[in-house]
């Protein structure tokens, strides 16, 4: 299938970037990994209104990765702009704001302020867990304007979402971490997002299906080594987002 990509298009200077939630709200040159060679810095998820951390936040290990249950804590969009806009403007690489929203009207109202920010390359929309594809398409239409829109689609059903989102005006598709559950210390199940090498085979299969469908993809999911990232690029992805490998502090784009 040949898609007509909406303007503005997304242009990247390299195929590497961090995934949302991996390196904070703004680039830090003193951080655990060098950002040299990255196409952009992706912020932690930012919602239109403030969010508190899950009570309690959880990080549970399993063979091949970790499960995170955090609640996406953040100060809300207005406070984030006030706190981080100057850092975004001074950054040595472009910034992609990762926004969480399920309210098309509020998102539409917020976009003119985002389009005024210096050094912001694009918006990546994070979707709520139970959202339907038609509702996600409404969010894309609400966000469409001067900035390219990337939409982070569920790994379990990427094709179902992607066609409607591209038709609504998305410039590219990225992949959300899959969800799962592990038993916590109290014996109860903890639900959360899954990260780590165990996710990679599922993510590569999703990328391959999307590429076969003609979609423009920013790959993500379990990329722990440069070789795995290159496998995503060889499958046809335009770029690759790194998560757990950055937390370890040992990712090198030039390695």
Backbone bond lengths (Angstrom), bond angles and torsions (degrees), N, CA, C in turn:
res aa  C-N    CA-C-N  psi(-1)  N-CA   C-N-CA  omega(-1)  CA-C   N-CA-C  phi
1 X - - - 1.461 - - 1.517 108.87 -
2 X 1.306 117.73 132.05 1.452 122.53 177.91 1.514 109.19 -100.19
3 X 1.330 116.60 121.52 1.451 121.55 179.34 1.517 110.00 -101.73
4 X 1.313 116.24 146.23 1.455 122.03 173.26 1.525 107.37 -96.08
5 X 1.338 116.07 107.65 1.451 119.56 -175.18 1.519 109.91 -72.72
6 X 1.322 115.70 136.73 1.457 121.60 -178.56 1.518 109.89 -74.55
7 X 1.345 115.65 148.66 1.446 120.78 171.27 1.522 108.20 -86.71
8 X 1.321 120.03 149.25 1.453 126.11 -1.12 1.519 112.51 -73.97
9 X 1.324 116.60 145.64 1.456 121.21 -180.00 1.524 109.68 -83.28
10 X 1.317 115.34 162.11 1.461 121.76 179.90 1.521 108.71 -100.73
11 X 1.322 116.72 118.84 1.452 122.03 179.21 1.521 109.38 -117.65
12 X 1.327 116.25 127.21 1.453 122.18 -176.08 1.519 110.28 -119.07
13 X 1.320 116.25 142.14 1.465 120.34 -177.06 1.524 112.42 -88.14
14 X 1.320 117.54 -11.05 1.458 121.71 175.14 1.524 107.59 -154.51
15 X 1.332 119.18 167.82 1.456 120.34 -177.74 1.525 114.29 -90.44
16 X 1.344 119.41 8.08 1.461 120.50 -172.34 1.522 111.27 -117.09
17 X 1.316 115.85 141.50 1.459 121.27 172.35 1.524 108.52 -159.12
18 X 1.323 116.27 162.74 1.457 119.94 174.71 1.522 110.16 -80.16
19 X 1.320 116.24 158.74 1.459 121.35 174.10 1.518 109.59 -89.19
20 X 1.312 116.53 152.96 1.458 121.22 177.89 1.522 110.00 -56.49
21 X 1.332 115.39 135.31 1.450 120.14 178.59 1.506 115.09 92.09
22 X 1.329 117.40 -0.65 1.467 119.48 -174.85 1.523 114.20 -97.70
23 X 1.345 118.49 -26.83 1.464 120.18 -172.48 1.521 114.17 -134.35
24 X 1.328 118.12 16.61 1.448 120.00 176.01 1.520 113.69 95.56
25 X 1.330 115.05 -166.06 1.462 121.16 -175.15 1.522 113.18 -93.66
26 X 1.323 117.60 -15.28 1.469 120.69 -179.48 1.518 108.75 -151.08
27 X 1.329 117.81 151.04 1.469 120.56 179.26 1.521 111.28 -60.09
28 X 1.322 115.73 138.30 1.461 121.49 178.75 1.527 108.21 -126.25
29 X 1.323 117.90 109.33 1.465 120.20 -178.67 1.527 112.62 -62.83
30 X 1.351 117.15 -15.16 1.469 120.82 178.68 1.525 111.08 -96.07
31 X 1.325 117.24 8.72 1.451 121.69 -176.43 1.515 113.19 -70.19
32 X 1.344 116.77 178.75 1.468 121.32 -172.68 1.522 114.78 -73.48
33 X 1.324 117.90 -11.23 1.455 120.01 -177.11 1.521 109.28 -142.07
34 X 1.314 116.51 143.50 1.459 120.82 177.44 1.521 110.21 -72.19
35 X 1.326 115.93 137.44 1.456 121.29 177.97 1.523 111.92 -92.15
36 X 1.311 116.59 1.64 1.467 120.01 178.26 1.527 109.34 -61.38
37 X 1.306 116.40 132.41 1.455 120.88 -178.83 1.513 114.40 92.28
38 X 1.339 117.88 -5.32 1.453 120.73 177.04 1.526 110.14 -82.05
39 X 1.330 116.00 150.64 1.463 121.26 176.30 1.513 111.36 -78.01
40 X 1.338 116.51 -33.79 1.459 121.28 -175.13 1.519 108.82 -164.38
41 X 1.313 115.25 163.49 1.456 122.34 171.88 1.519 107.64 -105.90
42 X 1.338 116.98 124.90 1.461 121.98 178.40 1.521 108.47 -99.32
43 X 1.329 116.89 125.93 1.459 120.91 -176.58 1.525 111.75 -72.14
44 X 1.314 115.94 162.19 1.452 120.43 164.69 1.529 109.14 -56.14
45 X 1.326 118.13 155.09 1.472 119.61 177.25 1.530 111.86 -57.95
46 X 1.329 115.60 133.38 1.463 122.66 179.02 1.522 107.88 -123.64
47 X 1.313 116.79 124.16 1.464 121.48 177.67 1.521 109.95 -95.32
48 X 1.332 116.14 162.94 1.455 119.17 -179.32 1.522 111.10 -65.10
49 X 1.327 116.70 -31.24 1.462 122.08 177.06 1.524 109.03 -118.81
50 X 1.341 118.04 157.01 1.469 119.98 -178.53 1.529 111.72 -59.77
51 X 1.326 115.10 147.82 1.465 121.79 174.78 1.521 109.45 -128.46
52 X 1.328 115.38 136.70 1.450 120.87 174.63 1.525 109.54 -87.54
53 X 1.319 115.31 159.65 1.460 120.26 177.00 1.515 110.22 -68.48
54 X 1.315 115.77 150.39 1.459 120.23 173.90 1.526 108.95 -57.77
55 X 1.315 116.59 149.28 1.457 121.33 -176.75 1.529 111.10 -117.20
56 X 1.334 116.57 106.55 1.468 126.47 -8.97 1.519 110.10 -86.86
57 X 1.342 118.19 157.03 1.469 118.99 171.15 1.516 109.55 -66.46
58 X 1.316 116.92 149.14 1.456 120.64 -176.69 1.525 110.49 -130.42
59 X 1.322 115.72 144.55 1.458 122.83 166.58 1.522 106.40 -135.76
60 X 1.325 116.63 111.83 1.457 122.43 -176.84 1.526 109.04 -116.08
61 X 1.308 116.26 131.11 1.461 121.18 179.29 1.518 111.01 -87.97
62 X 1.318 115.58 148.75 1.460 122.20 170.29 1.522 107.16 -143.98
63 X 1.332 119.26 162.25 1.461 119.84 -179.65 1.531 110.81 -57.84
64 X 1.315 115.85 114.40 1.456 119.60 179.19 1.509 115.08 101.32
65 X 1.345 118.48 3.36 1.448 117.20 178.71 1.511 114.28 166.83
66 X 1.344 114.78 -162.90 1.460 121.98 179.55 1.525 109.33 -137.39
67 X 1.327 114.76 153.61 1.465 122.31 171.21 1.522 107.57 -109.17
68 X 1.338 116.27 131.58 1.460 121.74 178.61 1.520 110.11 -115.97
69 X 1.325 114.92 132.87 1.461 122.29 172.99 1.522 106.33 -130.59
70 X 1.343 116.50 97.95 1.464 120.84 -171.66 1.520 113.89 -118.40
71 X 1.328 117.42 -26.44 1.460 119.97 -173.67 1.510 113.99 83.49
72 X 1.343 117.84 3.27 1.476 122.48 -177.55 1.534 111.91 52.16
73 X 1.333 119.10 57.70 1.471 119.61 179.87 1.520 111.34 -64.01
74 X 1.332 115.57 136.15 1.457 120.52 177.81 1.524 108.97 -164.27
75 X 1.334 118.26 161.93 1.468 120.74 -174.06 1.521 114.31 -79.83
76 X 1.331 117.95 -2.79 1.459 120.41 -173.49 1.513 110.65 91.46
77 X 1.325 116.85 156.32 1.462 120.88 -171.07 1.522 112.75 -62.31
78 X 1.310 117.96 -45.79 1.470 119.52 -176.59 1.530 110.84 -60.85
79 X 1.342 116.67 -47.10 1.462 119.92 -179.57 1.523 111.14 -68.54
80 X 1.339 117.23 -35.46 1.463 119.85 179.09 1.520 110.88 -63.74
81 X 1.317 116.87 -42.39 1.466 119.89 177.58 1.526 110.28 -61.15
82 X 1.317 116.49 -44.97 1.464 120.55 -179.83 1.515 111.36 -61.48
83 X 1.334 116.78 -39.22 1.454 121.09 -174.83 1.528 113.38 -82.70
84 X 1.345 116.95 -34.76 1.465 119.39 -168.56 1.527 115.05 -116.67
85 X 1.322 119.88 -8.78 1.469 120.55 -174.68 1.525 112.19 -57.68
86 X 1.323 117.40 -39.61 1.469 119.09 -179.63 1.523 111.14 -67.74
87 X 1.339 117.08 -36.19 1.468 120.26 176.77 1.520 110.69 -67.30
88 X 1.329 117.46 -40.58 1.460 120.55 177.21 1.528 110.31 -61.19
89 X 1.341 116.33 -42.97 1.466 120.24 -177.83 1.525 111.81 -65.37
90 X 1.342 117.34 -34.41 1.471 121.14 -177.14 1.520 113.00 -86.42
91 X 1.307 117.80 -8.95 1.466 120.89 -174.66 1.524 110.87 -60.80
92 X 1.319 115.65 148.71 1.463 120.78 -178.42 1.522 112.58 -83.15
93 X 1.324 117.28 -4.99 1.460 121.32 174.60 1.523 108.79 -135.76
94 X 1.330 117.78 156.42 1.463 120.07 -177.56 1.524 111.74 -62.75
95 X 1.332 115.35 157.35 1.456 122.20 -178.07 1.526 109.69 -112.97
96 X 1.328 115.94 136.22 1.464 122.55 171.34 1.518 107.23 -110.37
97 X 1.326 116.96 117.99 1.464 121.04 179.25 1.520 109.23 -83.12
98 X 1.323 116.28 123.11 1.465 121.05 176.49 1.523 108.06 -92.97
99 X 1.322 116.66 111.91 1.463 122.56 -176.44 1.514 111.18 -106.74
100 X 1.330 116.02 137.78 1.451 122.90 171.78 1.518 108.33 -105.81
101 X 1.314 117.41 124.64 1.464 119.95 178.98 1.514 110.00 -158.11
102 X 1.323 116.01 141.91 1.464 121.54 170.19 1.520 111.02 -123.93
103 X 1.341 116.01 15.60 1.467 122.45 -175.01 1.521 108.57 -124.01
104 X 1.324 117.30 101.19 1.458 121.51 -175.70 1.525 111.71 -62.77
105 X 1.320 117.52 -39.77 1.462 120.33 -178.36 1.521 111.75 -62.91
106 X 1.336 116.98 -47.43 1.461 120.78 179.70 1.523 111.16 -66.16
107 X 1.321 116.52 -36.88 1.456 119.96 178.56 1.520 110.79 -64.22
108 X 1.316 117.02 -43.40 1.469 121.09 178.78 1.533 110.36 -59.67
109 X 1.308 116.64 -39.87 1.464 120.46 179.90 1.517 112.24 -68.56
110 X 1.352 116.63 -29.71 1.463 120.48 -177.43 1.524 113.07 -80.08
111 X 1.309 118.27 -24.47 1.454 120.90 -170.33 1.524 114.90 -62.38
112 X 1.340 121.34 -40.25 1.471 118.38 179.99 1.526 113.04 -57.53
113 X 1.331 117.31 -36.76 1.478 119.55 178.06 1.527 110.46 -67.20
114 X 1.317 117.74 -38.27 1.461 120.39 179.64 1.527 111.23 -67.37
115 X 1.317 116.54 -35.93 1.465 120.37 -179.07 1.523 112.09 -68.96
116 X 1.338 117.27 -16.99 1.466 121.19 177.89 1.522 112.89 -84.48
117 X 1.327 117.70 -14.66 1.455 120.98 -174.95 1.525 111.39 -70.34
118 X 1.322 115.80 139.40 1.462 121.28 179.40 1.526 110.61 -77.60
119 X 1.326 115.77 141.39 1.459 124.79 171.58 1.533 113.06 69.14
120 X 1.316 118.35 18.23 1.469 120.97 174.44 1.526 107.92 -92.09
121 X 1.319 115.68 118.85 1.462 122.06 -175.28 1.517 112.52 -83.29
122 X 1.342 116.89 -39.35 1.461 120.81 -172.81 1.526 109.16 -164.22
123 X 1.318 114.75 169.87 1.462 123.27 173.02 1.524 108.05 -113.13
124 X 1.325 116.20 130.74 1.466 120.99 171.19 1.521 107.76 -107.04
125 X 1.315 116.79 118.69 1.458 121.74 -179.65 1.528 109.84 -89.36
126 X 1.311 116.29 122.12 1.449 121.98 171.65 1.518 109.53 -93.24
127 X 1.317 117.15 132.89 1.459 121.65 -174.87 1.524 110.83 -98.77
128 X 1.328 115.95 145.30 1.455 120.75 175.93 1.530 109.89 -68.45
129 X 1.313 116.28 157.50 1.460 121.55 -169.99 1.520 114.29 -57.67
130 X 1.328 117.68 -43.39 1.461 121.19 -171.84 1.524 113.28 -100.63
131 X 1.315 118.35 12.30 1.460 120.36 -176.15 1.526 110.89 -68.19
132 X 1.329 115.66 147.11 1.459 121.05 176.33 1.527 109.77 -93.17
133 X 1.332 115.38 159.85 1.465 120.20 -176.33 1.522 111.68 -60.26
134 X 1.324 118.11 -39.99 1.469 120.68 -179.68 1.522 110.93 -64.80
135 X 1.329 116.81 -37.72 1.462 120.10 177.74 1.522 110.92 -67.87
136 X 1.323 116.64 -38.64 1.458 120.44 176.85 1.528 110.97 -63.59
137 X 1.324 117.03 -38.58 1.466 120.68 177.74 1.530 110.93 -63.03
138 X 1.324 117.17 -36.53 1.471 120.62 176.21 1.524 110.97 -61.34
139 X 1.335 116.42 -38.82 1.456 120.00 178.05 1.524 111.31 -65.18
140 X 1.324 117.21 -40.00 1.461 120.49 178.19 1.520 110.35 -61.88
141 X 1.326 116.50 -45.31 1.466 119.42 178.89 1.527 110.90 -61.91
142 X 1.343 117.09 -37.76 1.462 120.65 179.19 1.524 111.71 -66.29
143 X 1.338 117.29 -33.64 1.460 121.54 -176.94 1.526 113.21 -87.01
144 X 1.301 117.38 -15.41 1.466 121.17 -174.22 1.518 111.19 -63.83
145 X 1.321 114.95 135.87 1.458 121.01 -179.52 1.510 109.75 179.91
146 X 1.336 117.45 -124.55 1.451 121.88 -175.61 1.529 113.12 -83.36
147 X 1.331 117.75 -21.35 1.457 120.92 -176.29 1.525 111.11 -102.12
148 X 1.337 118.46 140.59 1.464 119.91 173.81 1.531 110.20 -62.40
149 X 1.320 115.65 144.63 1.456 121.68 -179.64 1.533 109.11 -112.29
150 X 1.321 115.27 122.20 1.465 122.85 170.74 1.524 106.24 -101.82
151 X 1.309 118.00 139.09 1.461 120.09 177.70 1.525 109.33 -120.11
152 X 1.310 115.29 128.62 1.462 121.42 -179.98 1.530 108.48 -88.66
153 X 1.327 116.56 108.20 1.466 121.12 -173.66 1.523 111.03 -97.65
154 X 1.333 117.71 157.01 1.470 120.66 178.43 1.518 111.58 -63.24
155 X 1.310 116.05 137.27 1.460 120.84 -179.22 1.526 111.90 -66.53
156 X 1.335 117.12 -28.12 1.463 119.78 -176.07 1.519 113.37 -77.88
157 X 1.351 118.06 -18.91 1.469 119.57 -178.86 1.522 110.88 -146.22
158 X 1.338 118.42 57.60 1.464 119.82 -174.02 1.527 113.86 -68.17
159 X 1.325 117.84 -36.82 1.463 119.39 -177.34 1.526 111.11 -68.36
160 X 1.331 116.57 -37.47 1.462 121.16 -179.77 1.519 111.19 -57.52
161 X 1.340 116.23 -38.27 1.458 120.69 -177.71 1.523 112.46 -85.90
162 X 1.321 117.09 -41.15 1.458 120.95 -163.86 1.518 113.73 -62.38
163 X 1.315 118.39 -42.10 1.462 119.66 -177.20 1.526 111.47 -61.18
164 X 1.328 116.74 -45.33 1.468 119.62 179.55 1.526 111.49 -66.12
165 X 1.330 117.64 -36.04 1.451 120.53 -177.63 1.521 111.94 -70.98
166 X 1.323 117.25 -39.29 1.463 120.13 176.91 1.524 110.24 -66.19
167 X 1.319 117.15 -41.93 1.458 120.35 177.37 1.527 111.31 -62.14
168 X 1.341 117.02 -29.97 1.464 120.98 179.44 1.520 112.73 -78.56
169 X 1.349 117.45 -12.91 1.457 119.72 176.01 1.513 115.94 123.16
170 X 1.327 119.41 5.50 1.462 120.46 177.73 1.524 110.64 -65.67
171 X 1.334 116.04 141.05 1.462 120.78 178.55 1.516 112.07 -84.99
172 X 1.323 117.60 -26.57 1.466 121.61 -178.19 1.518 109.34 -161.17
173 X 1.314 114.68 164.00 1.455 123.37 178.56 1.528 108.56 -115.67
174 X 1.327 116.99 136.24 1.462 120.98 168.62 1.526 108.28 -119.04
175 X 1.316 116.86 171.59 1.461 121.57 -173.47 1.516 110.94 -112.29
176 X 1.322 116.19 128.19 1.463 121.84 176.03 1.525 109.91 -79.69
177 X 1.309 117.89 151.04 1.471 119.22 175.74 1.526 110.08 -64.70
178 X 1.329 117.61 143.38 1.460 119.63 177.24 1.518 110.44 -68.27
179 X 1.324 115.66 161.74 1.453 120.91 179.05 1.522 110.14 -108.15
180 X 1.321 114.92 152.32 1.455 120.56 178.54 1.511 110.08 -158.52
181 X 1.301 116.77 -169.97 1.457 122.27 -179.70 1.519 110.10 -142.98
182 X 1.324 115.60 144.60 1.460 123.04 174.61 1.523 108.29 -134.46
183 X 1.298 115.24 157.00 1.454 120.27 178.10 1.523 110.19 -79.13
184 X 1.334 116.09 125.73 1.452 120.59 178.78 1.514 112.20 -83.13
185 X 1.345 116.27 -178.97 1.454 121.33 -177.68 1.523 112.55 -63.95
186 X 1.337 116.12 -27.07 1.464 119.85 179.07 1.527 112.73 -85.82
187 X 1.333 116.18 3.20 1.448 120.36 179.13 1.510 115.01 88.01
188 X 1.328 117.22 -8.22 1.448 121.04 -179.67 1.530 110.58 -90.99
189 X 1.318 115.38 152.90 1.456 120.27 -179.55 1.521 110.82 -71.20
190 X 1.322 115.91 136.58 1.460 122.50 174.71 1.520 107.34 -111.78
191 X 1.319 116.82 121.88 1.461 122.25 178.59 1.524 109.89 -93.69
192 X 1.317 116.22 143.81 1.452 118.20 179.29 1.511 112.35 -176.04
193 X 1.332 114.96 -170.16 1.454 123.17 -177.97 1.531 109.18 -92.74
194 X 1.326 115.73 141.69 1.457 121.54 -175.96 1.524 110.72 -104.44
195 X 1.321 115.25 132.48 1.461 122.48 178.76 1.525 109.11 -131.92
196 X 1.333 115.34 156.71 1.456 119.40 174.56 1.511 113.06 120.73
197 X 1.324 117.43 170.95 1.463 122.30 -174.56 1.519 114.61 -57.31
198 X 1.332 117.84 -26.70 1.464 119.78 -179.78 1.522 112.05 -63.15
199 X 1.328 117.32 -22.11 1.465 121.81 -178.64 1.527 111.62 -80.71
200 X 1.344 116.94 -20.81 1.465 120.63 -169.28 1.531 114.50 -56.56
201 X 1.333 121.38 -47.33 1.471 119.17 -177.93 1.524 113.26 -59.11
202 X 1.327 116.68 -39.64 1.460 120.64 178.25 1.525 110.88 -66.29
203 X 1.338 116.51 -41.00 1.459 120.29 -179.92 1.522 111.73 -66.83
204 X 1.327 117.59 -42.27 1.463 120.43 179.46 1.529 110.61 -63.43
205 X 1.333 116.85 -38.72 1.463 119.56 176.90 1.522 111.18 -63.37
206 X 1.339 117.54 -40.82 1.465 120.75 178.57 1.519 111.14 -64.60
207 X 1.328 117.16 -42.07 1.464 121.05 177.72 1.524 110.21 -60.91
208 X 1.312 117.56 -43.94 1.460 121.04 -179.15 1.527 111.28 -62.19
209 X 1.338 117.07 -40.82 1.469 120.00 178.27 1.524 111.54 -65.18
210 X 1.319 116.29 -41.43 1.465 120.10 -178.93 1.527 110.98 -68.06
211 X 1.323 117.11 -41.90 1.460 120.19 177.99 1.525 109.78 -61.65
212 X 1.329 117.36 -41.94 1.464 120.89 178.15 1.517 111.23 -61.91
213 X 1.342 116.54 -28.36 1.456 120.55 177.68 1.512 114.21 -83.18
214 X 1.324 118.13 -2.75 1.454 121.56 176.49 1.506 114.91 90.60
215 X 1.334 117.62 17.16 1.470 120.49 -176.29 1.523 111.36 -93.01
216 X 1.324 115.18 152.96 1.456 122.60 177.99 1.529 107.73 -93.34
217 X 1.345 117.31 117.06 1.450 121.84 -165.41 1.525 112.19 -120.52
218 X 1.330 115.26 135.11 1.459 122.62 163.31 1.522 105.68 -101.71
219 X 1.314 116.04 109.00 1.457 120.87 -173.13 1.518 111.22 -76.23
220 X 1.326 115.69 153.33 1.457 122.55 176.37 1.517 108.08 -162.80
221 X 1.320 114.89 159.07 1.456 119.61 174.45 1.514 113.04 119.83
222 X 1.320 116.59 97.15 1.446 121.46 172.54 1.507 116.11 74.18
223 X 1.331 118.12 14.43 1.470 120.22 -179.65 1.524 108.39 -76.18
224 X 1.327 115.70 106.64 1.463 121.72 -174.12 1.518 112.59 -109.12
225 X 1.340 117.04 -15.80 1.464 121.17 -178.23 1.521 109.61 -136.10
226 X 1.327 115.21 161.37 1.462 120.49 176.96 1.530 110.25 -60.50
227 X 1.327 117.23 -37.40 1.464 120.44 -179.72 1.526 111.28 -63.01
228 X 1.324 117.81 -38.68 1.462 120.45 177.61 1.529 110.74 -67.39
229 X 1.330 116.88 -39.15 1.455 119.46 175.76 1.511 111.78 -62.85
230 X 1.311 116.69 -40.83 1.464 120.08 178.91 1.522 111.10 -67.35
231 X 1.334 117.53 -29.81 1.464 119.99 175.34 1.529 110.50 -65.47
232 X 1.327 117.17 -37.88 1.465 120.66 175.78 1.528 110.57 -63.75
233 X 1.329 116.84 -42.62 1.462 120.53 179.35 1.522 110.87 -66.65
234 X 1.330 116.55 -39.10 1.458 120.10 178.65 1.524 111.34 -64.80
235 X 1.335 116.90 -29.21 1.462 120.91 177.08 1.520 111.82 -72.74
236 X 1.353 117.24 -14.04 1.453 121.04 177.04 1.508 115.71 118.84
237 X 1.344 118.48 1.61 1.460 120.42 178.56 1.525 110.70 -64.77
238 X 1.331 116.49 145.08 1.460 120.85 178.09 1.529 111.78 -79.81
239 X 1.335 117.20 -23.67 1.455 122.30 -179.50 1.524 108.38 -162.57
240 X 1.327 115.40 169.87 1.463 121.72 -177.54 1.519 109.04 -134.42
241 X 1.326 116.12 132.73 1.460 121.88 174.80 1.528 109.52 -98.65
242 X 1.342 115.70 136.31 1.460 122.90 -177.35 1.523 108.72 -110.54
243 X 1.344 117.63 138.50 1.456 119.03 178.66 1.526 111.85 -124.48
244 X 1.337 118.37 -82.62 1.465 121.45 -172.96 1.523 112.38 -59.57
245 X 1.321 117.47 -36.26 1.469 119.88 179.84 1.526 111.09 -59.99
246 X 1.336 117.62 -29.89 1.462 120.73 177.12 1.517 110.66 -75.12
247 X 1.316 117.08 -36.23 1.471 119.56 177.65 1.513 110.70 -61.57
248 X 1.335 116.06 -33.48 1.467 119.88 178.25 1.526 111.24 -71.07
249 X 1.349 116.30 -19.06 1.456 119.89 178.73 1.504 114.74 77.10
250 X 1.359 117.46 20.04 1.464 117.82 -175.35 1.529 112.57 -125.29
251 X 1.337 117.91 15.75 1.466 118.97 179.39 1.521 109.50 -82.26
252 X 1.313 116.40 135.15 1.464 121.98 176.46 1.510 107.93 -134.13
253 X 1.347 117.47 117.68 1.457 119.84 -178.40 1.523 111.24 -66.09
254 X 1.290 117.28 -23.91 1.455 119.22 -179.91 1.516 114.03 -91.09
255 X 1.354 116.13 -0.60 1.470 118.29 -175.47 1.501 110.96 -75.58
